[in-house]
Amino acid sequence: MFFIEMLCFTCFGLLLVLVGGNQAELATALQIDLAQSGLLVSAFTFGAGVGIVGAGPLFDRAPRRPLFVGALAWVAVVLLTASPSAGYHETLLRLVGAGLGAGAYNTVVNASLAERHLDKSAGPMAIVHGCATLGAIAGAPLFGWVALHGTVSDSFRLIGAAHALLALVCVAVPLSFGRGQRKGAAFGDGEGVPYRAMLPFLGIAFAYVGIEGTLTVFAVPYAHSALGLDVQRGRWAISALWLGILIGRAGLYAGRKRDPGRRAMVTAGLLTAAVLVIGGLVRPARVELFFGAVGLAIGALYPLTMTMIGVRFPSARGTAAGLAGGAGAIGGVLVPWCTGMLGDRSGAGATIWVTAALAVLLALCAVSLSRRRAA
C-alpha cells in the first residue's frame, strides 16, 4: 500500500512540472505570453483544487478504493488522448481534467497516511511527498529530452501511461485504505473541524503552493530573460528547486521523533523570504543554486502542514486535508497567473518578489497557529 502511494506521488510530481518543463515549447507552439503560460499551470491547479476539496468529504464517508482507482484512471484517459495539434483552450481544459483526478488521489493518500499513522505520520508523509519531489526533479530534464525527439503531447501521453499502469496495478493488488471513522462526519459541526482553527492552515497552503507553482512555471523565462541564460539552465533550476524541496523533506523525516510545530514553520517561511530577497537583489548567475536554496528552505512545509492537520482535526481528516489542499490550489491558480501578467509588464524578475511576499505571508500565518488540538 505504502509503495503504491509513493508511486502515485512520483507521478503527481511529474504533473507539477509538466507546464514548467515544457514552457518554452508551449510558448512557441501555442504563441502565448507569460500570463497565458501562468494560466496553463493555474488550470491544472484549479482542477487539482476541485479534486482535492471534493475528495475530502468522500474520503470521510464513501468507499475509498473506487475513489482512488477512478482518479488514477481519469488522469490516464485525459492525458493519453492528448493531440499534437491541440490549441490553447483545449490544452487548458486537458490540464483542468488532469488536475481534477490528481487532486482526488492526492487527498486520499494524505488523509489515509494521517489516519494510519496519527501523530507519527510526519515520517511517512515526508517520504511520500519526497517521492513527488523526485518526480518533479526528473520531470524537467525528461520533458526536455522528449521535446527534442517529439512533441509536447508526447509528455502528456507519457504521464498518462504511467497513471494507467498504476490504475491497473491497484485493480489487481489488494489494497486497504481503512474505513471512515463515522458516517456523516461534517466539517464544523462541533465534532468536525472548527472553521476558525483552519484559517492559518489555509493561508499556509495558499502561500506554499503559490510559491512552488510560480517558481516552477517561470524558472525558464526568469533564467532566460532576467539572467541571460539558456533555456536548459532554466530547466535545471526547476530540478534544483525540487531537489532542495526533497532534501528539506528528508530533514523532516530525520526529525520525525521530535515535534516540529509552528516554530519550524515560522522559521521556514522567514528563511525562504530571506533567500528570495537576497537572490532577487544579487541575481546570481548560478540560478540552480539559488532555486535549490529556496527549495531547501521551504521543502518540509507542505507535508508538515498535512501532518499537523491530521493530528489537530482527527474527526474529519479527509475534509480538513481537502480544504487545505483547496486553499493551496487557489494559490496555485491565482499567483502564477497574476505573476505572469506582472511579468509581461515589468519582466520575469517579478517572479522573485511576488514569491518573497508570499513567504512572509506564510510565516505570519504560522505565527497565528493555535497551540491546541481541535476536537
Contacts in CASP RR format, 6 or more apart in sequence:
PFRMAT RR
TARGET T0000
AUTHOR 0000-0000-0000
METHOD contacts of the structure
MODEL  1
MFFIEMLCFTCFGLLLVLVGGNQAELATALQIDLAQSGLLVSAFTFGAGV
GIVGAGPLFDRAPRRPLFVGALAWVAVVLLTASPSAGYHETLLRLVGAGL
GAGAYNTVVNASLAERHLDKSAGPMAIVHGCATLGAIAGAPLFGWVALHG
TVSDSFRLIGAAHALLALVCVAVPLSFGRGQRKGAAFGDGEGVPYRAMLP
FLGIAFAYVGIEGTLTVFAVPYAHSALGLDVQRGRWAISALWLGILIGRA
GLYAGRKRDPGRRAMVTAGLLTAAVLVIGGLVRPARVELFFGAVGLAIGA
LYPLTMTMIGVRFPSARGTAAGLAGGAGAIGGVLVPWCTGMLGDRSGAGA
TIWVTAALAVLLALCAVSLSRRRAA
1 175 0 8 1.000
1 176 0 8 1.000
1 177 0 8 1.000
2 124 0 8 1.000
2 128 0 8 1.000
4 166 0 8 1.000
4 169 0 8 1.000
4 170 0 8 1.000
4 173 0 8 1.000
4 175 0 8 1.000
5 109 0 8 1.000
5 112 0 8 1.000
5 113 0 8 1.000
5 128 0 8 1.000
6 127 0 8 1.000
6 128 0 8 1.000
6 131 0 8 1.000
7 131 0 8 1.000
7 166 0 8 1.000
8 72 0 8 1.000
8 105 0 8 1.000
8 109 0 8 1.000
8 166 0 8 1.000
9 106 0 8 1.000
9 109 0 8 1.000
9 128 0 8 1.000
9 129 0 8 1.000
9 130 0 8 1.000
9 131 0 8 1.000
9 132 0 8 1.000
10 131 0 8 1.000
10 132 0 8 1.000
10 134 0 8 1.000
10 135 0 8 1.000
11 135 0 8 1.000
11 159 0 8 1.000
11 162 0 8 1.000
11 163 0 8 1.000
11 166 0 8 1.000
12 102 0 8 1.000
12 105 0 8 1.000
12 106 0 8 1.000
12 132 0 8 1.000
13 131 0 8 1.000
13 132 0 8 1.000
13 133 0 8 1.000
13 134 0 8 1.000
13 135 0 8 1.000
13 136 0 8 1.000
13 139 0 8 1.000
14 135 0 8 1.000
14 136 0 8 1.000
14 138 0 8 1.000
14 139 0 8 1.000
14 142 0 8 1.000
14 159 0 8 1.000
14 162 0 8 1.000
15 44 0 8 1.000
15 75 0 8 1.000
15 98 0 8 1.000
15 99 0 8 1.000
15 102 0 8 1.000
15 159 0 8 1.000
16 132 0 8 1.000
16 136 0 8 1.000
16 212 0 8 1.000
16 213 0 8 1.000
16 216 0 8 1.000
17 135 0 8 1.000
17 136 0 8 1.000
17 139 0 8 1.000
17 140 0 8 1.000
17 143 0 8 1.000
17 216 0 8 1.000
17 238 0 8 1.000
17 242 0 8 1.000
18 44 0 8 1.000
18 95 0 8 1.000
18 143 0 8 1.000
18 155 0 8 1.000
18 156 0 8 1.000
18 159 0 8 1.000
19 26 0 8 1.000
19 37 0 8 1.000
19 38 0 8 1.000
19 40 0 8 1.000
19 41 0 8 1.000
19 44 0 8 1.000
19 95 0 8 1.000
19 216 0 8 1.000
19 217 0 8 1.000
20 37 0 8 1.000
20 41 0 8 1.000
20 140 0 8 1.000
20 216 0 8 1.000
20 217 0 8 1.000
20 219 0 8 1.000
20 220 0 8 1.000
20 238 0 8 1.000
21 139 0 8 1.000
21 140 0 8 1.000
21 143 0 8 1.000
21 144 0 8 1.000
21 220 0 8 1.000
21 235 0 8 1.000
21 238 0 8 1.000
22 143 0 8 1.000
22 144 0 8 1.000
22 147 0 8 1.000
22 152 0 8 1.000
22 155 0 8 1.000
23 37 0 8 1.000
23 217 0 8 1.000
23 218 0 8 1.000
23 220 0 8 1.000
23 221 0 8 1.000
24 220 0 8 1.000
24 224 0 8 1.000
24 231 0 8 1.000
25 147 0 8 1.000
25 151 0 8 1.000
25 152 0 8 1.000
26 32 0 8 1.000
26 37 0 8 1.000
26 40 0 8 1.000
26 91 0 8 1.000
26 152 0 8 1.000
27 33 0 8 1.000
27 37 0 8 1.000
29 151 0 8 1.000
29 152 0 8 1.000
30 36 0 8 1.000
30 87 0 8 1.000
30 88 0 8 1.000
30 91 0 8 1.000
32 40 0 8 1.000
32 88 0 8 1.000
33 340 0 8 1.000
33 344 0 8 1.000
34 218 0 8 1.000
34 221 0 8 1.000
34 340 0 8 1.000
34 341 0 8 1.000
34 343 0 8 1.000
34 344 0 8 1.000
34 348 0 8 1.000
35 337 0 8 1.000
35 340 0 8 1.000
35 341 0 8 1.000
35 343 0 8 1.000
35 344 0 8 1.000
36 88 0 8 1.000
37 217 0 8 1.000
37 218 0 8 1.000
37 221 0 8 1.000
37 340 0 8 1.000
38 217 0 8 1.000
38 218 0 8 1.000
38 336 0 8 1.000
38 337 0 8 1.000
38 339 0 8 1.000
38 340 0 8 1.000
39 92 0 8 1.000
39 336 0 8 1.000
39 337 0 8 1.000
40 91 0 8 1.000
40 92 0 8 1.000
40 95 0 8 1.000
40 217 0 8 1.000
41 95 0 8 1.000
41 213 0 8 1.000
41 216 0 8 1.000
41 217 0 8 1.000
41 332 0 8 1.000
41 336 0 8 1.000
42 332 0 8 1.000
42 333 0 8 1.000
42 334 0 8 1.000
42 336 0 8 1.000
42 337 0 8 1.000
43 92 0 8 1.000
43 93 0 8 1.000
43 95 0 8 1.000
43 96 0 8 1.000
43 333 0 8 1.000
44 95 0 8 1.000
44 96 0 8 1.000
44 98 0 8 1.000
44 99 0 8 1.000
44 102 0 8 1.000
45 99 0 8 1.000
45 209 0 8 1.000
45 213 0 8 1.000
45 328 0 8 1.000
45 329 0 8 1.000
45 331 0 8 1.000
45 332 0 8 1.000
45 333 0 8 1.000
45 336 0 8 1.000
46 96 0 8 1.000
46 99 0 8 1.000
46 329 0 8 1.000
46 333 0 8 1.000
47 95 0 8 1.000
47 96 0 8 1.000
47 97 0 8 1.000
47 98 0 8 1.000
47 99 0 8 1.000
47 100 0 8 1.000
47 101 0 8 1.000
47 103 0 8 1.000
47 329 0 8 1.000
48 99 0 8 1.000
48 100 0 8 1.000
48 101 0 8 1.000
48 102 0 8 1.000
48 103 0 8 1.000
48 106 0 8 1.000
48 329 0 8 1.000
49 99 0 8 1.000
49 103 0 8 1.000
49 325 0 8 1.000
49 326 0 8 1.000
49 328 0 8 1.000
49 329 0 8 1.000
49 330 0 8 1.000
50 100 0 8 1.000
50 103 0 8 1.000
50 329 0 8 1.000
51 99 0 8 1.000
51 100 0 8 1.000
51 101 0 8 1.000
51 102 0 8 1.000
51 103 0 8 1.000
51 104 0 8 1.000
51 106 0 8 1.000
51 107 0 8 1.000
52 103 0 8 1.000
52 104 0 8 1.000
52 106 0 8 1.000
52 107 0 8 1.000
52 321 0 8 1.000
52 322 0 8 1.000
52 325 0 8 1.000
52 326 0 8 1.000
52 329 0 8 1.000
53 322 0 8 1.000
53 323 0 8 1.000
53 325 0 8 1.000
53 326 0 8 1.000
53 329 0 8 1.000
54 104 0 8 1.000
54 107 0 8 1.000
54 322 0 8 1.000
55 67 0 8 1.000
55 71 0 8 1.000
55 103 0 8 1.000
55 104 0 8 1.000
55 105 0 8 1.000
55 106 0 8 1.000
55 107 0 8 1.000
55 108 0 8 1.000
55 318 0 8 1.000
55 322 0 8 1.000
56 107 0 8 1.000
56 111 0 8 1.000
56 318 0 8 1.000
56 319 0 8 1.000
56 321 0 8 1.000
56 322 0 8 1.000
56 323 0 8 1.000
57 187 0 8 1.000
57 318 0 8 1.000
57 319 0 8 1.000
58 67 0 8 1.000
59 67 0 8 1.000
59 107 0 8 1.000
59 108 0 8 1.000
59 111 0 8 1.000
59 112 0 8 1.000
59 180 0 8 1.000
59 317 0 8 1.000
59 318 0 8 1.000
59 319 0 8 1.000
59 321 0 8 1.000
60 111 0 8 1.000
60 180 0 8 1.000
60 181 0 8 1.000
60 184 0 8 1.000
60 185 0 8 1.000
60 316 0 8 1.000
60 317 0 8 1.000
60 318 0 8 1.000
60 319 0 8 1.000
61 180 0 8 1.000
61 183 0 8 1.000
61 184 0 8 1.000
61 185 0 8 1.000
64 108 0 8 1.000
64 112 0 8 1.000
64 177 0 8 1.000
64 178 0 8 1.000
65 170 0 8 1.000
65 175 0 8 1.000
65 177 0 8 1.000
67 104 0 8 1.000
67 108 0 8 1.000
68 104 0 8 1.000
68 105 0 8 1.000
68 108 0 8 1.000
68 170 0 8 1.000
68 175 0 8 1.000
68 177 0 8 1.000
69 167 0 8 1.000
69 170 0 8 1.000
69 171 0 8 1.000
70 101 0 8 1.000
70 104 0 8 1.000
70 167 0 8 1.000
71 101 0 8 1.000
71 102 0 8 1.000
71 103 0 8 1.000
71 104 0 8 1.000
71 105 0 8 1.000
71 108 0 8 1.000
72 101 0 8 1.000
72 105 0 8 1.000
72 163 0 8 1.000
72 164 0 8 1.000
72 166 0 8 1.000
72 167 0 8 1.000
72 170 0 8 1.000
73 163 0 8 1.000
73 164 0 8 1.000
73 167 0 8 1.000
74 97 0 8 1.000
74 100 0 8 1.000
74 101 0 8 1.000
74 104 0 8 1.000
75 97 0 8 1.000
75 98 0 8 1.000
75 99 0 8 1.000
75 101 0 8 1.000
75 102 0 8 1.000
75 105 0 8 1.000
75 159 0 8 1.000
75 160 0 8 1.000
75 163 0 8 1.000
76 160 0 8 1.000
76 161 0 8 1.000
76 163 0 8 1.000
76 164 0 8 1.000
76 167 0 8 1.000
78 94 0 8 1.000
78 97 0 8 1.000
78 98 0 8 1.000
78 101 0 8 1.000
78 160 0 8 1.000
79 94 0 8 1.000
79 98 0 8 1.000
79 156 0 8 1.000
79 157 0 8 1.000
79 159 0 8 1.000
79 160 0 8 1.000
79 163 0 8 1.000
80 156 0 8 1.000
80 157 0 8 1.000
80 160 0 8 1.000
80 161 0 8 1.000
80 164 0 8 1.000
82 94 0 8 1.000
82 153 0 8 1.000
82 156 0 8 1.000
82 157 0 8 1.000
83 90 0 8 1.000
83 153 0 8 1.000
84 151 0 8 1.000
84 152 0 8 1.000
84 153 0 8 1.000
86 94 0 8 1.000
86 153 0 8 1.000
94 156 0 8 1.000
98 159 0 8 1.000
106 325 0 8 1.000
107 318 0 8 1.000
107 321 0 8 1.000
107 322 0 8 1.000
107 325 0 8 1.000
108 177 0 8 1.000
109 128 0 8 1.000
110 125 0 8 1.000
110 306 0 8 1.000
110 318 0 8 1.000
110 321 0 8 1.000
110 322 0 8 1.000
111 310 0 8 1.000
111 317 0 8 1.000
111 318 0 8 1.000
111 321 0 8 1.000
111 322 0 8 1.000
112 177 0 8 1.000
112 178 0 8 1.000
113 121 0 8 1.000
113 124 0 8 1.000
113 125 0 8 1.000
113 128 0 8 1.000
113 306 0 8 1.000
114 121 0 8 1.000
114 125 0 8 1.000
114 306 0 8 1.000
114 307 0 8 1.000
114 309 0 8 1.000
114 310 0 8 1.000
114 311 0 8 1.000
114 317 0 8 1.000
114 318 0 8 1.000
114 321 0 8 1.000
115 178 0 8 1.000
115 180 0 8 1.000
115 181 0 8 1.000
115 317 0 8 1.000
116 124 0 8 1.000
116 178 0 8 1.000
117 123 0 8 1.000
117 124 0 8 1.000
117 125 0 8 1.000
118 310 0 8 1.000
118 311 0 8 1.000
118 314 0 8 1.000
119 311 0 8 1.000
120 256 0 8 1.000
121 307 0 8 1.000
121 310 0 8 1.000
121 311 0 8 1.000
122 252 0 8 1.000
122 253 0 8 1.000
122 255 0 8 1.000
122 256 0 8 1.000
122 260 0 8 1.000
122 303 0 8 1.000
122 304 0 8 1.000
122 307 0 8 1.000
123 252 0 8 1.000
123 253 0 8 1.000
123 256 0 8 1.000
125 252 0 8 1.000
125 303 0 8 1.000
125 304 0 8 1.000
125 306 0 8 1.000
125 307 0 8 1.000
126 249 0 8 1.000
126 250 0 8 1.000
126 251 0 8 1.000
126 252 0 8 1.000
126 253 0 8 1.000
126 256 0 8 1.000
126 300 0 8 1.000
126 303 0 8 1.000
127 253 0 8 1.000
128 303 0 8 1.000
129 249 0 8 1.000
129 302 0 8 1.000
129 303 0 8 1.000
129 306 0 8 1.000
130 245 0 8 1.000
130 246 0 8 1.000
130 249 0 8 1.000
130 250 0 8 1.000
130 303 0 8 1.000
133 242 0 8 1.000
133 243 0 8 1.000
133 244 0 8 1.000
133 245 0 8 1.000
133 246 0 8 1.000
133 249 0 8 1.000
133 299 0 8 1.000
134 246 0 8 1.000
135 242 0 8 1.000
136 216 0 8 1.000
136 238 0 8 1.000
136 239 0 8 1.000
136 241 0 8 1.000
136 242 0 8 1.000
136 245 0 8 1.000
137 239 0 8 1.000
137 242 0 8 1.000
137 243 0 8 1.000
137 246 0 8 1.000
138 239 0 8 1.000
139 238 0 8 1.000
139 239 0 8 1.000
140 234 0 8 1.000
140 235 0 8 1.000
140 236 0 8 1.000
140 238 0 8 1.000
140 239 0 8 1.000
141 235 0 8 1.000
141 236 0 8 1.000
141 239 0 8 1.000
142 155 0 8 1.000
143 155 0 8 1.000
143 235 0 8 1.000
144 232 0 8 1.000
144 235 0 8 1.000
146 154 0 8 1.000
146 155 0 8 1.000
146 158 0 8 1.000
147 155 0 8 1.000
181 314 0 8 1.000
181 315 0 8 1.000
182 315 0 8 1.000
185 191 0 8 1.000
185 192 0 8 1.000
185 315 0 8 1.000
185 316 0 8 1.000
185 319 0 8 1.000
186 192 0 8 1.000
186 316 0 8 1.000
187 193 0 8 1.000
187 195 0 8 1.000
187 316 0 8 1.000
187 319 0 8 1.000
187 320 0 8 1.000
187 323 0 8 1.000
188 194 0 8 1.000
188 195 0 8 1.000
188 316 0 8 1.000
190 375 0 8 1.000
191 315 0 8 1.000
191 316 0 8 1.000
191 375 0 8 1.000
192 313 0 8 1.000
192 315 0 8 1.000
192 316 0 8 1.000
192 319 0 8 1.000
192 374 0 8 1.000
192 375 0 8 1.000
193 313 0 8 1.000
193 315 0 8 1.000
193 316 0 8 1.000
193 319 0 8 1.000
193 320 0 8 1.000
193 323 0 8 1.000
193 374 0 8 1.000
194 374 0 8 1.000
194 375 0 8 1.000
197 312 0 8 1.000
197 313 0 8 1.000
197 370 0 8 1.000
197 374 0 8 1.000
198 313 0 8 1.000
198 320 0 8 1.000
198 323 0 8 1.000
198 324 0 8 1.000
199 368 0 8 1.000
200 365 0 8 1.000
200 366 0 8 1.000
200 368 0 8 1.000
200 369 0 8 1.000
200 370 0 8 1.000
201 305 0 8 1.000
201 308 0 8 1.000
201 309 0 8 1.000
201 320 0 8 1.000
201 324 0 8 1.000
201 327 0 8 1.000
201 365 0 8 1.000
201 369 0 8 1.000
202 323 0 8 1.000
202 324 0 8 1.000
202 327 0 8 1.000
202 328 0 8 1.000
203 327 0 8 1.000
203 361 0 8 1.000
203 362 0 8 1.000
203 365 0 8 1.000
204 265 0 8 1.000
204 301 0 8 1.000
204 305 0 8 1.000
204 324 0 8 1.000
204 362 0 8 1.000
204 365 0 8 1.000
204 366 0 8 1.000
205 302 0 8 1.000
205 305 0 8 1.000
205 324 0 8 1.000
205 325 0 8 1.000
205 326 0 8 1.000
205 327 0 8 1.000
205 328 0 8 1.000
206 327 0 8 1.000
206 328 0 8 1.000
206 330 0 8 1.000
206 331 0 8 1.000
206 361 0 8 1.000
207 331 0 8 1.000
207 358 0 8 1.000
207 359 0 8 1.000
207 361 0 8 1.000
207 362 0 8 1.000
207 365 0 8 1.000
208 298 0 8 1.000
208 301 0 8 1.000
208 302 0 8 1.000
208 305 0 8 1.000
208 328 0 8 1.000
208 362 0 8 1.000
209 302 0 8 1.000
209 325 0 8 1.000
209 328 0 8 1.000
209 329 0 8 1.000
209 331 0 8 1.000
209 332 0 8 1.000
210 328 0 8 1.000
210 331 0 8 1.000
210 332 0 8 1.000
210 334 0 8 1.000
210 335 0 8 1.000
210 336 0 8 1.000
210 355 0 8 1.000
210 358 0 8 1.000
211 272 0 8 1.000
211 294 0 8 1.000
211 298 0 8 1.000
211 335 0 8 1.000
211 355 0 8 1.000
211 358 0 8 1.000
211 359 0 8 1.000
211 362 0 8 1.000
212 245 0 8 1.000
212 298 0 8 1.000
212 302 0 8 1.000
213 332 0 8 1.000
213 335 0 8 1.000
213 336 0 8 1.000
214 332 0 8 1.000
214 335 0 8 1.000
214 336 0 8 1.000
214 339 0 8 1.000
214 351 0 8 1.000
214 354 0 8 1.000
214 355 0 8 1.000
214 358 0 8 1.000
215 241 0 8 1.000
215 291 0 8 1.000
215 294 0 8 1.000
215 351 0 8 1.000
215 355 0 8 1.000
216 238 0 8 1.000
216 241 0 8 1.000
216 242 0 8 1.000
217 336 0 8 1.000
218 336 0 8 1.000
218 339 0 8 1.000
218 340 0 8 1.000
218 348 0 8 1.000
218 351 0 8 1.000
219 234 0 8 1.000
219 235 0 8 1.000
219 237 0 8 1.000
219 238 0 8 1.000
219 241 0 8 1.000
219 287 0 8 1.000
219 291 0 8 1.000
220 231 0 8 1.000
220 234 0 8 1.000
220 235 0 8 1.000
220 237 0 8 1.000
220 238 0 8 1.000
221 348 0 8 1.000
222 234 0 8 1.000
222 237 0 8 1.000
222 287 0 8 1.000
222 348 0 8 1.000
222 349 0 8 1.000
222 351 0 8 1.000
222 352 0 8 1.000
223 229 0 8 1.000
223 230 0 8 1.000
223 231 0 8 1.000
223 233 0 8 1.000
223 234 0 8 1.000
223 237 0 8 1.000
223 287 0 8 1.000
224 230 0 8 1.000
224 231 0 8 1.000
224 234 0 8 1.000
224 348 0 8 1.000
225 347 0 8 1.000
225 348 0 8 1.000
225 349 0 8 1.000
226 283 0 8 1.000
226 347 0 8 1.000
226 348 0 8 1.000
226 349 0 8 1.000
227 233 0 8 1.000
227 283 0 8 1.000
227 285 0 8 1.000
227 287 0 8 1.000
229 285 0 8 1.000
229 287 0 8 1.000
233 287 0 8 1.000
233 288 0 8 1.000
234 287 0 8 1.000
236 288 0 8 1.000
237 287 0 8 1.000
237 288 0 8 1.000
237 290 0 8 1.000
237 291 0 8 1.000
237 292 0 8 1.000
238 291 0 8 1.000
239 288 0 8 1.000
240 287 0 8 1.000
240 288 0 8 1.000
240 289 0 8 1.000
240 291 0 8 1.000
240 292 0 8 1.000
241 291 0 8 1.000
241 292 0 8 1.000
241 294 0 8 1.000
241 295 0 8 1.000
242 295 0 8 1.000
243 292 0 8 1.000
243 295 0 8 1.000
244 292 0 8 1.000
244 293 0 8 1.000
244 294 0 8 1.000
244 295 0 8 1.000
244 296 0 8 1.000
244 299 0 8 1.000
245 295 0 8 1.000
245 296 0 8 1.000
245 298 0 8 1.000
245 299 0 8 1.000
246 299 0 8 1.000
247 296 0 8 1.000
247 299 0 8 1.000
248 295 0 8 1.000
248 296 0 8 1.000
248 299 0 8 1.000
248 300 0 8 1.000
249 299 0 8 1.000
249 300 0 8 1.000
249 303 0 8 1.000
251 300 0 8 1.000
252 260 0 8 1.000
252 299 0 8 1.000
252 300 0 8 1.000
252 303 0 8 1.000
252 304 0 8 1.000
260 300 0 8 1.000
260 304 0 8 1.000
261 304 0 8 1.000
261 308 0 8 1.000
261 369 0 8 1.000
262 366 0 8 1.000
262 367 0 8 1.000
262 369 0 8 1.000
262 371 0 8 1.000
264 300 0 8 1.000
264 304 0 8 1.000
265 301 0 8 1.000
265 304 0 8 1.000
265 305 0 8 1.000
265 362 0 8 1.000
265 363 0 8 1.000
265 366 0 8 1.000
265 369 0 8 1.000
266 363 0 8 1.000
266 366 0 8 1.000
266 367 0 8 1.000
268 297 0 8 1.000
268 298 0 8 1.000
268 299 0 8 1.000
268 300 0 8 1.000
268 301 0 8 1.000
268 362 0 8 1.000
268 363 0 8 1.000
268 366 0 8 1.000
269 297 0 8 1.000
269 298 0 8 1.000
269 301 0 8 1.000
269 359 0 8 1.000
269 360 0 8 1.000
269 362 0 8 1.000
269 363 0 8 1.000
269 366 0 8 1.000
270 359 0 8 1.000
270 360 0 8 1.000
270 363 0 8 1.000
271 297 0 8 1.000
272 294 0 8 1.000
272 295 0 8 1.000
272 297 0 8 1.000
272 298 0 8 1.000
272 356 0 8 1.000
272 359 0 8 1.000
272 362 0 8 1.000
273 356 0 8 1.000
273 357 0 8 1.000
273 359 0 8 1.000
273 360 0 8 1.000
273 363 0 8 1.000
275 290 0 8 1.000
275 293 0 8 1.000
275 294 0 8 1.000
275 297 0 8 1.000
276 294 0 8 1.000
276 352 0 8 1.000
276 353 0 8 1.000
276 355 0 8 1.000
276 356 0 8 1.000
276 359 0 8 1.000
277 356 0 8 1.000
279 290 0 8 1.000
279 352 0 8 1.000
280 349 0 8 1.000
280 352 0 8 1.000
280 353 0 8 1.000
280 356 0 8 1.000
284 290 0 8 1.000
294 355 0 8 1.000
298 359 0 8 1.000
301 362 0 8 1.000
305 324 0 8 1.000
306 321 0 8 1.000
306 324 0 8 1.000
308 369 0 8 1.000
309 317 0 8 1.000
309 320 0 8 1.000
309 321 0 8 1.000
309 324 0 8 1.000
310 317 0 8 1.000
310 320 0 8 1.000
310 321 0 8 1.000
311 373 0 8 1.000
312 370 0 8 1.000
312 373 0 8 1.000
312 374 0 8 1.000
313 320 0 8 1.000
313 374 0 8 1.000
314 373 0 8 1.000
315 375 0 8 1.000
335 354 0 8 1.000
335 355 0 8 1.000
335 358 0 8 1.000
338 354 0 8 1.000
339 350 0 8 1.000
339 351 0 8 1.000
339 354 0 8 1.000
339 355 0 8 1.000
340 350 0 8 1.000
340 351 0 8 1.000
342 350 0 8 1.000
342 354 0 8 1.000
343 349 0 8 1.000
343 350 0 8 1.000
343 351 0 8 1.000
END
